[in-house]
Amino acid sequence: MDLLIGWIELYGLAFVALNVLLSQAGVPLPVYPTLIVAGALLVPTQHSLGIVLLCAVTAALIADLGWYAAGARLGRRVLRQLCRISLSPDSCVRQTESIYQRFGPASLTVAKFIPGFAAVATAMAGALHTALWKFVIFDALGATLWAGTALAFGMLFRNAIRQILVTLGELGQWGALLIVLALVVFVTIKWWERRRFIRDLRMARISVEELRALVDSDQVPIILDVRAPLSQSEQGRIPGSISISHETLEAGIGKLSGQGEVIVYCSCPNEVSAARIAKLLMLKGFERVRPLAGGIDAWIAAGYGIEP
């Protein structure tokens, strides 16, 4: 603990910048406590609030520009990979895309306050070819609000924070161990939530080959596309599919027959969005509901046709 405080006091801005840069680049480091401690230790004694804030915002913007470039170059591949490795089970592409489509680049101003949204949103901005100047403005504004809140909190409660740091410092190695243990518990809880979430969505899948055979037969199933409208417009849809979402499910369910088979597909890792809709349909009385394994990407990769 004394080492951490010493690093912040000795290296100050460089330590804050490195912590923010690595955290926003995807390394699971606790950056907000660092900013709060910096607000309590650095701002009142060594540097002005503006200097520390500029340092943090610049580091965040550099990392976010990296995600923006990755999204612009790799498109949806980087988005799916981010969702696959995320500890937040609700950070699927569809949810982030829905928020981004609704609010546009302005959503970046609050992205860092929403767990599982920040990195996906910055990569999505690149994938959707958001103008660079718009991205920089809104992302910098969001980083300013995000870092400024932590620094202001540290300044406001600097006496209490200093007392906590002194107490932890007096505990020596035990104080550092408590911090490490808290981080491990946090990551373990998020990992377990994700594991339980995926386990709860386990159900039989249908392969693209099986779906193709059904489409070519006389027993054509109901096919539901649960992706965001923007994804549908860019990638197209499986022929004959119906667009539906969590928001429109109640209104559209009356148009569906509960007797035939229903196939649901998305473009999320583990077919998360499709499985969630399938679960809801089963609760509504639909007996034969299956997500499409691999989603729209597996359908396209198999060489099957799509419609605009």
N, C-alpha and C positions, 0 to 999 in steps of 0.2 A: 504493500500500500504506500509506504513512504517512497518507494521507487517510482510509482505512478505519479504521485504528487511532485516528486523531484523532476521527473521528465517534463511535466506540464510547466513547472516554474522555470526550468532551465532552457528547454527548447521551445516552449510556448507555441508560437504560430505554426512551426513545422510539425509539431506533434498533432495539433488540431487538424491541420491540412491533410496529413497522411492518414489519420483515423477516418476522416470524412471521405477521402478519396477511396480507400480500400472498402469501406462499408458500402458506399454507393456503387462500387464496381461489383459487388456481390459477395464479398468476404463477410461471413457472419460475425461481425464485431459490434460490440455495444457502443455506438457512436453518441447517442443522446446523453448518457451520463458524462461522457468526456466534455461535451459542449456545456453542460450545466456546471461542471467543475471549472471549466475555463472561464465561464461567466462569473464564478465566485472568486477565482484566484487571479486570473490575468487582467480582467477589465478594471477592477478597482485599483490595481497596483502598477501594472507594467504597460498595458496597451489600452487604447481607447476602444469603445464598443465597435466603432466603425471599422477599425483595422482588423479586429478578430472576426467580425461578421464578413468582411470582404474576403478574408482568407478562407473561411468555411464555404462561402458561396462559390468562390472560384474553384475550389477542389471538387465540390458537388457538380458543378457545371462541366468540368473536364470529364468526370466519370459518365455523366449523363450524355454528353456528346459522343462518347464511345458507344453507348447503347443505341443512340440515334443512328450512328453510322452502321452498326451491326444490323439494325432493323432495315435500313435503306438498302444494304447490300444483300442480306440473306432473307429478307421478307418474313413470312410467317414461320419459317423454320426456327428462327431464334426465339419467336414468341412461344411456340410450343415447347421448346427446350426449357425456357424460363419457367413455364408452368409445371413442367415435369419435375424440376428440381426444387421448386418452391416448397417451403414448409407450410405455407398457407393453402389449405385445400380448396378455398373459394377463389383463388386467383386464376381461374381459367380464362382462356383467351376471350370467350364470348362475353363474360361479365366486364372485363376491362374494355373490350371493344364497344360494348353498349354504352358505358360511361363516357368513353372518349368520343363516340359518335354523337352523343347527346349534347355534350358541353364543349367539344372540340379542344383545341390547345389550351383553353382556359382551365381545363381539368388539371393541368400540370401544376397549377398554383396550390392545389391541396393534395397532390399525389403522394407526397412524402409523409403525410399524416395518415394514409390508409395502408394498413399492412397488406403486402402482396401486390400492391398496385403500382408503386413507383417505377421499378425497373421495367415492368411489362409495359407501362404507359409510355416511357421514354423510347423503348424499342419500337412500340407501335407507331409513335409519331414518325419515326423514320420509315417504317414499312408502309405507312399511308401517305408518304411523301409530303408531310407537313412542311411548309416553307421554313427554311432554316432560321430566318430572322424571327418568325413567330415562335418557334420552338425556344430559341435563346431567351426571348423576352419573358415568356410565361414560365419557363423552367427556372430562370434566374429569380423571378418574383416568388415562385414557390419555395426555392431554396432559401431565400431571404426570410420569408415568413417562418419556415421550418427551423432554421438555425437561430434566427433572432428570438423566437419563443424560448428556446432552451437557454440561450445566453441571458435573456432578460430574467428568466426564472432563477438562474444561478446568481445574478446580481441581487435580485429581490430577497432571496433567502441565503445570502452568502454567510451570515453568521451561523445559521443552523447547519449549513453544509460544511463549513469549516469545523464545527464541533463534531459532526459525524465522521469527518475524515480524521480528526485527531483521535477519536475513540477507536476507529478501525486501525489507525496507526499504532496505538498503544497495544492492540491485540497482536501486532506483528504478523507472523505467518498465518495465524488464525483469521485475521481480518481479510487477508488476500484470499484465503481458502473459502471464506464465506461468499465473496464476490464470485469466485470461479464456480462455486456450488450453485449459486443463484442462476448463473448463465447456463449451466448444464441442465438444471431443472426446467428452465424456460424452453430450451431447445428440445428437451425430451418430451415435454407436454405438447408442443406444437407437432413434433413427429408422431406422437401417439394419436393426436387428433386427426392428423392426415391419414394415418394407417386405419383408424376406425372408420373414417369417412369413406375411404376406398372400399373397405370390407363391407360396409353397409350397402354399397352400390353393386356388390357382386351379383350377377345374374347371367343367365345364358345369353350369349351373343350369337348373331347370325353373320356368316362370312359374306363377302361380296359375291362370291360364286353362287352361294345359296340364294342370295337376294336376286341375282341376275336370272337364275332358273325360275324363281317365282314370278318375276316380271314377265318372262317369256311364256309362262303357263297361263291357264285360265283362272288361276287363283291369285290374282294380282293383289298384294297387300296394300294397306294404307301406309304411305311413307311420309314421315314427318321430318322436316328440316328445322332444327332448333338453333341454328347459327344466327348471328346478328345479320341484319339486312345487308350491311356493307360486305360481309364475307360472301353472302349469296350472290351479290351483284358482281363481285370480282371473280369468284371461282365457278359460278353457275350452280345448278342444282341437279340432283338425280332426276331423270325424267318422271313426271307424274307426282313429284313430292309436293307436300303442302307446308308452307312456312308457319311455324308456331313458336311460341315462347312461354316462359312462366307467366308473363303478364297477360297474354292472350289465350292462355289455356282454358280458363273458365268459359270465355265467350265462344271459343271455337270447338269445345268438346261436344257440344250438342250436334254439330255437323258430322261427327264421326260415328261410324257404326261400331258397336261393341262386340260384334260377332266375329268379324274377320281378324286376321293377324295384322298387327301394327308394328312397323319398323321405324325406329327413331335413330337419327344420326346427327353428328356434330363434327367438329374438328379439334376437339380437346384431347389431351392425353388421358388414357384410361376411359375414354368416352364419358367423361364426368357429366356434362350437360345432358347428353342423351339418356344416360342411366337415371338421372334425377327426374327427368320428364317421364321416363318409363315407369318409375316407381309411383309417381303421382297418378298416371293413367291406371295402373293396377289398383290403386286405392279407390279410383272412380268406377271400378267394375270391369275394366278391360282385362281379359284373362290371358290373351296371347300377345304379349308385348316383348320385343327384343331390341336392344341397341345394335347398331351395325358396327362390327369389330373393325377398328381402323378408321371409321368415319368416311367422310368425303374423300380424304386423301388416299385411302386404300382403294376406293372405287375408281378414282382417276388413275392411280398407279396400275390398276389391272387393265387399263385401256378401254373401260366402258364409257359410253357416251354421256354427255351432260347437256342440259338445256339452259339457255340464258335466263 
